[in-house]
Amino acid sequence: MEEVKAIVEKSQQFRMNHIKLFETNWDPYDNSEGNDVHDSVQSGINVSKTLRAVMEPLFASHFGESVLDELFKKFAYNVKVHLDTEKTKYSVITLLLTRI
């Protein structure tokens, strides 16, 4: 978080009113706090769909739409394999800024 603070301060365009770091599960439908994944197959699909919603236009423009279904199917499988061994979380930083 110190790096983010330094970048905001260096820009001299904003005053930082609040900064918070929190973690969230990879699977947007998994609200559990524990380290267990209850359904790694469904969680892999959920993570893949979430990433696809954001990245599909970029991947389609570079590789064509014909590869997308297979790409995200393989990605869902790889996430499932990972979640079978370890529950992973995203780190999220939220900022409340005021323009100077």
C-alpha positions in Angstrom: 0.0 0.0 0.0 2.9 2.3 0.6 3.7 2.2 -3.1 0.2 3.3 -4.0 0.3 6.1 -1.5 3.6 7.3 -2.9 2.3 7.3 -6.5 -0.8 9.3 -5.5 1.3 11.8 -3.5 3.9 12.1 -6.3 1.1 13.0 -8.8 0.1 16.0 -6.7 -3.3 15.9 -8.2 -5.2 14.2 -5.4 -5.5 14.2 -1.6 -5.9 10.7 -0.2 -8.8 10.6 2.3 -8.8 6.9 2.9 -7.0 3.7 1.7 -8.0 0.1 2.5 -6.6 -3.2 1.5 -8.8 -6.3 1.6 -8.9 -9.8 0.1 -11.7 -11.5 -1.8 -12.1 -15.0 -3.0 -11.3 -15.8 -6.7 -14.8 -17.2 -7.0 -17.2 -14.2 -6.9 -20.0 -16.5 -5.5 -17.8 -17.9 -2.7 -18.6 -15.8 0.4 -16.9 -18.2 2.9 -14.1 -17.0 5.1 -12.4 -20.4 5.4 -9.7 -22.0 3.4 -11.8 -24.8 2.0 -13.3 -24.8 -1.5 -16.6 -26.7 -1.5 -16.9 -27.2 -5.3 -13.7 -26.6 -7.2 -15.3 -27.4 -10.6 -18.0 -24.8 -10.2 -15.6 -22.3 -8.7 -13.3 -22.8 -11.7 -16.2 -22.1 -14.1 -17.2 -19.0 -12.1 -13.6 -17.6 -12.1 -13.3 -18.3 -15.8 -16.6 -16.6 -16.6 -15.6 -13.6 -14.6 -12.3 -13.2 -16.3 -13.9 -13.8 -19.7 -16.4 -11.0 -19.2 -13.4 -8.6 -18.9 -10.8 -10.1 -21.2 -12.9 -11.5 -24.1 -12.7 -8.4 -26.3 -8.9 -8.2 -26.0 -8.4 -11.9 -26.7 -10.9 -12.0 -29.6 -9.1 -9.1 -31.3 -5.7 -10.8 -30.9 -6.6 -14.4 -31.5 -10.0 -14.5 -33.1 -13.3 -15.6 -31.5 -12.9 -19.2 -32.6 -10.4 -20.0 -29.8 -12.3 -18.4 -26.9 -14.6 -21.2 -25.8 -11.7 -23.7 -25.7 -9.4 -21.2 -24.0 -11.7 -20.4 -21.2 -12.7 -24.1 -20.8 -9.0 -24.9 -20.3 -8.6 -21.9 -17.9 -11.6 -23.1 -15.8 -10.0 -26.5 -15.6 -6.6 -25.0 -14.5 -8.3 -22.9 -11.9 -10.1 -26.0 -10.6 -6.8 -27.9 -10.4 -5.3 -25.0 -8.5 -8.2 -24.7 -6.1 -8.0 -28.4 -5.3 -4.7 -27.7 -3.6 -5.1 -24.1 -2.4 -7.9 -21.5 -2.0 -6.6 -18.3 -3.5 -7.7 -14.7 -3.0 -7.4 -11.4 -4.9 -5.9 -8.4 -3.0 -8.0 -5.3 -3.6 -7.0 -1.8 -2.7 -9.7 0.8 -2.4 -9.0 4.6 -2.4 -11.0 7.6 -1.5 -9.5 10.6 -3.3 -10.3 14.3 -3.6 -9.0 16.2 -6.6 -6.7 19.1 -5.4 
